[in-house]
Amino acid sequence: MGFFSKLSRFFRAAQDVAERVSEMHEDAAAPAGNEFRVETGSDPCFPSSYPTDDAYFASVITAEALAPYTLETDVHVSRFDANAHPKCYPVSFLISDASGPVLAVFVMNRNQYRAMIALGAYEVLDQQGIEYIRFFKGMKNDREYVLNRIREHLPS
């Protein structure tokens, strides 16, 4: 059997598989009785109705909600270490008391928490002894959940 005849058989087999997959996809897309079905294109774990902007977190994490602590927003980590890389991820909310910063809150996308810019920021905060937590945009972050999680990490 020559090279081209083998190649022809391979392409016919590939077409057959593609047709079978297409048929299976059509069967799966067809409505079937009382089965639970997720609409194509929707993501049940991360619906688009969850807040994805910083304004939501700014409305939840307020100085009034965290009294007697003070609150600062968009603080660059070079404030704690002059040698910090300029592209380090900024602290979205810095919560301080009379002795200084006690908790850093990062609000970021799900795919950013292990990026080098975030890891550099975490390292600077670790060196300074400042605890940090993360919230991910686009996930379910109810007001009470956010505030309770922050309060858990604040010193008593």
FIGUKOL-805760 format. One record per residue (C-alpha): x, y negated, z negated; residue number from 0; residue in three letters. Coordinates in Angstrom, 3 decimals. Each point is the difference from the previous one (the first is absolute). Layout:
N
> X, Y, Z, NUM, ala
...
END
This chain:
156
> 0.000, 0.000, 0.000, 0, met
> 1.449, -3.324, 1.052, 1, gly
> 0.314, -3.222, -1.942, 2, phe
> -2.882, -1.748, 1.761, 3, phe
> -2.410, 2.884, -0.442, 4, ser
> 0.801, 0.050, -3.757, 5, lys
> -0.495, -3.763, -0.116, 6, leu
> -3.341, 0.345, 1.779, 7, ser
> -1.164, 2.662, -2.487, 8, arg
> 1.050, -2.260, -2.888, 9, phe
> -2.026, -2.951, 1.315, 10, phe
> -3.063, 2.201, 0.587, 11, arg
> 0.246, 1.277, -3.578, 12, ala
> 0.371, -3.566, -1.303, 13, ala
> -3.101, -1.065, 1.946, 14, gln
> -1.931, 2.958, -1.418, 15, asp
> 0.965, -0.961, -3.558, 16, val
> -0.938, -3.642, 0.629, 17, ala
> -3.427, 1.068, 1.301, 18, glu
> -0.596, 2.221, -3.040, 19, arg
> 0.973, -2.794, -2.389, 20, val
> -2.312, -2.376, 1.844, 21, ser
> -2.880, 2.492, -0.305, 22, glu
> 0.698, 0.445, -3.720, 23, met
> 0.039, -3.767, -0.480, 24, his
> -3.359, -0.333, 1.781, 25, glu
> -1.469, 2.791, -2.155, 26, asp
> 1.245, -1.692, -3.162, 27, ala
> -1.437, -3.354, 1.068, 28, ala
> -3.462, 1.460, 0.642, 29, ala
> -2.448, -0.547, -2.876, 30, pro
> -0.775, 3.173, -1.880, 31, ala
> -2.955, 0.212, -2.389, 32, gly
> 0.592, -1.306, -3.503, 33, asn
> 3.790, 0.074, 0.080, 34, glu
> 1.891, -2.928, -1.435, 35, phe
> 1.838, -1.773, 2.801, 36, arg
> 2.408, -2.895, -0.076, 37, val
> -0.373, -2.379, 2.885, 38, glu
> 2.911, -0.123, 2.386, 39, thr
> 2.346, -2.842, -0.786, 40, gly
> -1.003, -0.408, -3.644, 41, ser
> 2.310, 0.830, -2.878, 42, asp
> -1.955, 1.119, -3.088, 43, pro
> 3.007, -0.392, -2.299, 44, cys
> 0.823, -3.542, 1.061, 45, phe
> -3.123, -1.731, 1.280, 46, pro
> 0.470, -3.411, 1.526, 47, ser
> -2.451, -1.492, -2.506, 48, ser
> 2.648, -0.059, -2.735, 49, tyr
> 1.804, -3.337, -0.462, 50, pro
> 3.202, -0.342, 1.973, 51, thr
> 1.066, -3.555, -0.730, 52, asp
> 1.887, -1.696, -2.812, 53, asp
> -2.932, -2.338, -0.669, 54, ala
> -1.976, 2.874, -1.540, 55, tyr
> 2.783, 0.782, -2.453, 56, phe
> 0.447, -3.711, -0.758, 57, ala
> -3.680, -0.174, -0.907, 58, ser
> 0.327, 3.017, -2.321, 59, val
> 3.400, -0.644, -1.571, 60, ile
> -0.527, -3.411, -1.567, 61, thr
> 1.571, -1.784, -2.941, 62, ala
> -3.374, 0.014, -1.769, 63, glu
> -0.301, 3.784, 0.287, 64, ala
> 3.499, 0.511, -1.388, 65, leu
> 0.055, -2.572, -2.817, 66, ala
> 2.235, -0.632, -1.995, 67, pro
> 2.496, 0.946, 2.736, 68, tyr
> 1.073, -2.405, 2.727, 69, thr
> -0.253, 0.894, 3.640, 70, leu
> 2.181, -0.940, 2.974, 71, glu
> -0.514, 1.013, 3.608, 72, thr
> 2.412, 0.854, 2.834, 73, asp
> 3.189, 0.025, -2.053, 74, val
> 3.162, 1.036, 1.827, 75, his
> 2.296, 2.374, -1.879, 76, val
> 2.994, -2.293, 0.592, 77, ser
> -1.361, -1.854, -3.020, 78, arg
> 1.258, 2.934, -2.103, 79, phe
> 3.115, 0.851, 1.996, 80, asp
> 1.727, -2.561, 2.208, 81, ala
> 1.563, 2.845, 2.003, 82, asn
> -3.363, 1.484, 0.991, 83, ala
> -0.486, 0.364, 3.728, 84, his
> -2.092, -2.848, 1.429, 85, pro
> -2.344, 2.463, 1.707, 86, lys
> -0.932, 1.821, -3.233, 87, cys
> -3.736, 0.400, -0.400, 88, tyr
> -1.396, -2.852, -2.143, 89, pro
> -1.805, 0.675, -3.256, 90, val
> -3.652, -0.736, 0.721, 91, ser
> -0.873, -0.777, -3.632, 92, phe
> 2.464, -0.511, -2.829, 93, leu
> -1.514, 0.202, -3.478, 94, ile
> 1.997, -1.611, -2.803, 95, ser
> -0.283, -0.736, -3.691, 96, asp
> 2.010, -2.374, -2.208, 97, ala
> 3.066, 2.272, 0.165, 98, ser
> 0.030, 0.203, 3.814, 99, gly
> -1.289, 2.260, 2.771, 100, pro
> -1.648, 3.207, -1.209, 101, val
> -1.662, 1.466, 3.101, 102, leu
> 0.376, -0.375, 3.748, 103, ala
> -2.927, 0.920, 2.235, 104, val
> 0.591, 0.839, 3.644, 105, phe
> -2.876, -0.062, 2.479, 106, val
> 1.103, 1.718, 3.196, 107, met
> -1.038, 2.232, 2.845, 108, asn
> 0.108, 3.762, -0.532, 109, arg
> 2.982, 0.422, 2.294, 110, asn
> 2.180, -2.669, -1.642, 111, gln
> 0.595, 1.329, -3.495, 112, tyr
> 3.061, 2.066, 1.015, 113, arg
> 1.464, -2.536, 2.442, 114, ala
> 3.483, -1.324, -0.706, 115, met
> -1.359, -3.488, -0.687, 116, ile
> -2.258, 1.425, -2.726, 117, ala
> 2.655, 2.317, -1.444, 118, leu
> 2.379, -2.956, -0.329, 119, gly
> -2.631, -1.961, -1.921, 120, ala
> -0.676, 2.961, -2.303, 121, tyr
> 3.713, 0.347, -0.709, 122, glu
> 0.352, -3.661, -0.977, 123, val
> -2.995, 0.274, -2.348, 124, leu
> 1.348, 3.225, -1.526, 125, asp
> 3.342, -1.706, -0.681, 126, gln
> -1.812, -2.822, -1.768, 127, gln
> -2.187, 2.376, -2.025, 128, gly
> -3.227, -1.261, 1.561, 129, ile
> -2.680, 2.612, 0.532, 130, glu
> -1.852, 0.009, 3.330, 131, tyr
> -3.120, 1.547, 1.485, 132, ile
> -1.381, 0.162, 3.532, 133, arg
> -3.420, -0.380, 1.538, 134, phe
> -0.603, 0.924, 3.612, 135, phe
> -2.034, -2.179, 2.312, 136, lys
> -2.890, 1.726, 1.700, 137, gly
> -0.585, 2.461, -2.823, 138, met
> -2.796, -0.034, -2.528, 139, lys
> 1.216, -2.489, -2.619, 140, asn
> -3.044, -0.911, -2.051, 141, asp
> 0.349, -3.009, -2.249, 142, arg
> -0.147, 2.011, -3.230, 143, glu
> 2.460, 2.600, 1.291, 144, tyr
> 2.549, -2.674, 0.906, 145, val
> -0.319, -1.842, -3.310, 146, leu
> 0.044, 3.180, -2.107, 147, asn
> 3.082, 1.266, 1.767, 148, arg
> 1.792, -3.309, -0.566, 149, ile
> -1.038, -0.074, -3.672, 150, arg
> 1.338, 3.551, -0.456, 151, glu
> 3.462, -1.191, 0.991, 152, his
> 0.013, -3.206, -2.050, 153, leu
> 1.707, 0.120, -3.402, 154, pro
> -2.401, 0.332, -2.904, 155, ser
END
